[in-house]
């Protein structure tokens, strides 16, 4: 315990960094994943913009990138991160790579949740003269909002997990803190402190996500 | 001029598997629906009636043939124009298909927003519609808080929001219990009478056609096998599918099996008299039998009423001297349809 007290400022700093990395990645990755997921959903044969070629391409793309373990993806995508953010290391690079990886994962979650919208409801909107974009924005997304919120909550937890390897490319956060001050210095109490903060963080976000979803689902 | 006109319309879907043959859902159908009528389309599941109704508002595209609605071509028209056309055609569904994320009010307001109406217009129209379907007190409820009948009434209000000329009802009462069905059919009748809206009713329930429609088409295997006035089709169905449907609601001539059972319980000759609007009345038949000293007993059948016109089949067991019965039956044959079963 005595070893932890002098590290308290670093712990808070690391917590802040984790929130920063995860928050921005969730934003960019979430947006990219939403668009990609909408793309998968709407181009699926028989859907609003049914197009076998586009759907097939997106589908294969997502299937290629999604299963790559994140720590390998981080290394492999480093040149791309450098090209886009100007640096291959540090928090900016990890936010970029994390957003990219998350977008592929989120796209599947978005696609799955949109598929739960009853086709009849979409047909009803069409019968009322609604155009495709209007149907996507005012019917499909609102109808799937509850499960979508839960999906994004799930992704937040996954991002906290993935962001823990940020230290490998010179990024910060709780994962880096636990390895650097806890594991490498044979100081399990410090590691446990990081674990505790992560547990609290995840609990809080899950609670928030659940209550928002409950509101959207009205149950 | 008919309000809805289909000419040699065919719709085929691509084969389910590569190399299979395309599925013909609608096979060379021609149909005219007049303004102000309630037109029934009846058939078993898979007969193509749901596809047929979706061709009218172009939710499905036709493979060949021509559809004209209210003087406007539906076939081969760009999407933008179709969306405008759909504002003039309301549609209700078996599963109601309400927007679950929206309140009753917003469900009904949705088509008005598409039509670009002003806020005040929408406000006034939605109140009026909810009043019409008797759900003013449910405006801020969500669909899951409503009963089946209430959901369908919201569906009707939503379909009528933009004051369409046509309402398409796709199995609109098939998910409802008999009492609620009755209530929704009553509402549809009001929509037709008070608002003058032409209704196309798709159903597999013959009693829906009987109580609602003025004309009916019977579909089987993607084709219309029989069409005409509901009274004519009900009282004298020509085709086998029509006869099967009619027999579900009309107690007609007993089958040979039933005749055998009736014979066990009743003595005498078993004769069916078929009455049709305008023919000789039942009273004159009974009077003639009694006058000839023939004992008779009613053992099977019934009389049906379709909007004030009656028809039906009555099967009697007749006991008396054979020559007397023969002469009375011969005399009646000139006025009504008489069939001796046993």
Boltz contact constraints between the chains, C-beta under 6 A:
constraints:
  - contact:
      token1: [A, 120]
      token2: [B, 93]
      max_distance: 6.0
  - contact:
      token1: [A, 120]
      token2: [B, 95]
      max_distance: 6.0
  - contact:
      token1: [A, 120]
      token2: [B, 97]
      max_distance: 6.0
  - contact:
      token1: [A, 121]
      token2: [B, 97]
      max_distance: 6.0
  - contact:
      token1: [A, 124]
      token2: [B, 97]
      max_distance: 6.0
  - contact:
      token1: [A, 126]
      token2: [B, 59]
      max_distance: 6.0
  - contact:
      token1: [A, 127]
      token2: [B, 57]
      max_distance: 6.0
  - contact:
      token1: [A, 127]
      token2: [B, 86]
      max_distance: 6.0
  - contact:
      token1: [A, 127]
      token2: [B, 91]
      max_distance: 6.0
  - contact:
      token1: [A, 128]
      token2: [B, 111]
      max_distance: 6.0
  - contact:
      token1: [A, 129]
      token2: [B, 83]
      max_distance: 6.0
  - contact:
      token1: [A, 129]
      token2: [B, 86]
      max_distance: 6.0
  - contact:
      token1: [A, 129]
      token2: [B, 87]
      max_distance: 6.0
  - contact:
      token1: [A, 129]
      token2: [B, 114]
      max_distance: 6.0
  - contact:
      token1: [A, 130]
      token2: [B, 114]
      max_distance: 6.0
  - contact:
      token1: [A, 131]
      token2: [B, 83]
      max_distance: 6.0
  - contact:
      token1: [A, 142]
      token2: [B, 101]
      max_distance: 6.0
  - contact:
      token1: [A, 143]
      token2: [B, 101]
      max_distance: 6.0
